Amino acid sequence: MTGERRPAGATDPPRPHGLHTVDELVERLGQLRAWSGVSYRTVHREVVRLRAARDVPERPVYNTVYRCFQAGRTRLDVELVVDIAQVLLDDEPAAAAWRQACQVINGRAGAAEVVEVAARLPDDPGGFTGRRAELRQLLDIGMGVAAIDGMAGVGKTRLAIHAAHHLGAELQLIVDLRGYDQERPPADPAAVLDGFLRCLGVSGDQIGQLDLAARTSAFRQHLAGKRAVIVLDNAAAADQILPLLPDSPQCQVLVTSRRALHIAGAGHVSLDVFTTAEALDFLRTAAGRDRIDADLDAATAIVELAANLPLALALIAARINASPEWTLADHVERLDAKKRSLRLEAGVEVAVSLSYHDLPPEARQAFLLLALHPGGDIEAYAAAALVGADLPTAQQHLAQLRAANLLQQRTVDRYVFHDLIRLYAVNRAHDEEAASARRGALTRLLDHYEYGASLAMDLYAPHEKDRRPDISPTPTPVRNLADRHAATEWLEAERHNLIAAARYATDNGLPIHASHQSDILKRYLEMAGHHSDAEVLHGLAVHTTDSAGKLRALNNLGAVYLLLARYEEAVSIFESALTRRPQTRERAVERRVLANLGVGLMQLGRCREALEHFEHARVIARELNDRVGEGSLLNNVGLVYAQLGRYPEALDSHRQAVAISRALGDRHSEGMAMGNMGVIYTLLGQDHEALDHHQRAFAIARELGDRRGIGLGLDNIGIMYARSGRLREAIEHHEQARDIAREIGNSYTECVAIKNLGMAQFRLRQHRIALDHYKQALGMAEGSGLTGVRCEVLNLMAETLLAIGSTDEALEHYRQALELATSFDIAHQRARAHDGLGNAMAAAGDDAAAQSHWHQSLELYRELGVAEAAELRSRLAARVNDQTSAKLAEP
């Protein structure tokens, strides 16, 4: 590393040990860079050199390397981290430790992002006793935050749900934050907010563009003025829940945790075990007052043996009810005997062990096998797969475990374990069930989820059935789904379990399962906006040993990054995928990878490279006689030509796309290409043709009921009305387009409609209102990676600022637009920026600079062949005439 050396006397390098989060690893990587004394630029240069020496085709750009040192990321590129570590350490074996740490943390991050939230509280637990003082304390706190702490099994969740029902709010939200789960990491607050916002009606596409802070802000905005109760169960620490707190005085938040959490302004309630009186009341309610009061001494002994712990008492009460022939003294004797032979943990292990041994043999085995489930909850069909039984038998086992209080019923058909009971069952399963039996149960579960997901997707997206793997039926039953609505409900209910099962499979040497699910669930996760789940699943699928499956998984993962506007990462993934072409004959997947790579490059302003990949993809599409793929590619080629300002070629590409779509009867694609032609005609100043094409595209969208297409059509027609002076109608169209975009969660159309509203307001000389719209659109464009829109908005803002006399601000905005347009090769906006800079320079009195910019703009307009060339030429001629007249008028 020329010119840079490690500081003299440097200590041993920071190591990636003891890290749990992506941010912690990023911070440690920054410490390693500081220890090495190497600049970011040198790190980037050396990583590129290192990869070139190894003949690795992916060469990251500077910003990709730099971002590896910045906090706030959700995942890291493992190989890039290892290359950076090798550059900083100059020691390949030492760098390998960073690979292991990064893989572990990425795994934890992925699991933390899979979270289940509910928009309805579980039913109020029946037979609630005791806790009068604590309940009163919670209710007296009123609106705000109340934190309930106490040991495991003390009844925190039961009290929180009971109190939440007392509060009586119509809007309810609840989530298990998994603060002390033995198998899964604590829930990521960003993932929790994703679920909460969906419950509040926000679309996945909108949520996917928001970071943690923006999600918190959106959550608070949607709760403003609403009366709500939110239960944050099983929190690990205060920093996990702070982003989840509303700021509305009408919201009540109940937090449970095993430790006291310090939250500013929160009320605190600490739960201890029951008093003896409360414990006896609990037994009276659960097992019968007469029976308990008939032998209070024995009942008191039971309470003592259970250590007054509510969870243990609930298990014992279930045993008492299940054995009416036993006296309480018999139960005391049995509990005491168990206590002497088992490790006692606050009475729980004794109580669970006795309840377990009281089960019939088949139910005991079901208890152990069900606890192996890698997800959060379980329904009867999945239970049947784990146990290897028919549905009635599985339902019988679930009922028996529920009656014994070994399983909790969350909803009508979904069950969960208390984490202490699950821990007991898992440990016992490893002691009592052969490894082959455990593997067999989990293999049946994986097969069940694959087949169930395949059947659901055949209803959800039947037109793509040939793109999904053919999954064989399973011997255990699956739920009968009647239609697409039922399939969607099943996919949503099982989504977190499907991802958890894929993670289990990958971690246990069965990556083909994740590969299958990646291909099966891709469209659902994309359409439902579950981008974080998609990133996790496709990332797991990449580990498959099947070359073709790896190629598909990389393409799926890159497509997620495109949707999230993470274009550099997407391009890197697609380029990595293409290096695997010699290993597979999946030409159809290769075409999709090339097409996606072209989209990513186009968004990064690398338009000429994008064209090369689109053309290569078209060759494959023709080879495969894939007319649908060819039409889509022609549409994308037209978009690139438009960005480059090659408008005749753009029109020709879109015309070909229209022709193919018509021949195939694909009205949706025809409408898209028709609308794109309208945009090109607008840029060329051919307003009659533009309006005609936009109206035809709008008619197709209405015919299909395509809300996105309807919104785009309204917006484009609004532009044409504004150009012809029908400004009020234009504003009405843009507002309708904006509202539809918000309704369906289409952030691109919403951003563009708001920008166009500003343009109409500007034409009405309502400059301040126009600026407000432009600022809103600019923020959305920056957050969504919409570079072309951002560049246009900067030019429009500059034009408005110049109109109100803010010349210096206008100059700054025009310069930003010019820099962006030049970097991303956006020809038309570059010409507009030069034109605007000329106007601003003239207003500032710098005529020479103005002339230079105008002539650069005129040359660009001429190359583009647009109407602005004639307009600018006329303005320059008029300016010359004015100056000549002024000179002649001088005495």
Secondary structure, DSSP 8 states (H G I E B T S, - for coil): -TT----TT--S-----S--SHHHHHHHHHHHHHHHT--HHHHHHHHHHHHHHTT-S----HHHHHHTTSS--S---HHHHHHHHHHHH--HHHHHHHHHHHHHHHHHHHHHT---EESS-----TT--S-HHHHHHHHHH-SEEEEEE--TTSSHHHHHHHHHHHHT-SEEEEEE--TT-SSS----HHHHHHHHHHHTT--HHHHHT--HHHHHHHHHHHHTT--EEEEEEEE--HHHHGGG----TTEEEEEEESS----TT-EEEE-----HHHHHHHHHHHH-HHHHHTTHHHHHHHHHHTTT-HHHHHHHHHHHHH-TTS-HHHHHHHHHHHHHHS--STTHHHHHHHHHHTS-HHHHHHHHHHTT--SS-EEHHHHHHHHT--HHHHHHHHHHHHHTTSSEEEETTEEE--HHHHHHHHHHHHHHS-HHHHHHHHHHHHHHHHHHHHHHHHHH-GGGGGGS------SS------SHHHHHHHHHHHHHHHHHHHHHHHHTT-HHHHHHHHHHHHHHHHHTT-HHHHHHHHHHHTT-S-HHHHHHHHHHHHHHHHHTT-HHHHHHHHHHHHTTGGG---HHHHHHHHHHHHHHHHHTT-HHHHHHHHHHHHHHHHHTT-HHHHHHHHHHHHHHHHHHT-HHHHHHHHHHHHHHHHHHT-HHHHHHHHHHHHHHHHHTT-HHHHHHHHHHHHHHHHHHT-HHHHHHHHHHHHHHHHHTT-HHHHHHHHHHHHHHHHHHT-HHHHHHHHHHHHHHHHHTT-HHHHHHHHHHHHHHHHHHT-HHHHHHHHHHHHHHHHHTT-HHHHHHHHHHHHHHHHHTT-HHHHHHHHHHHHHHHHHTT-HHHHHHHHHHHHHHHHHHT-THHHHHHHHHHHHHHHHHHHHHH--
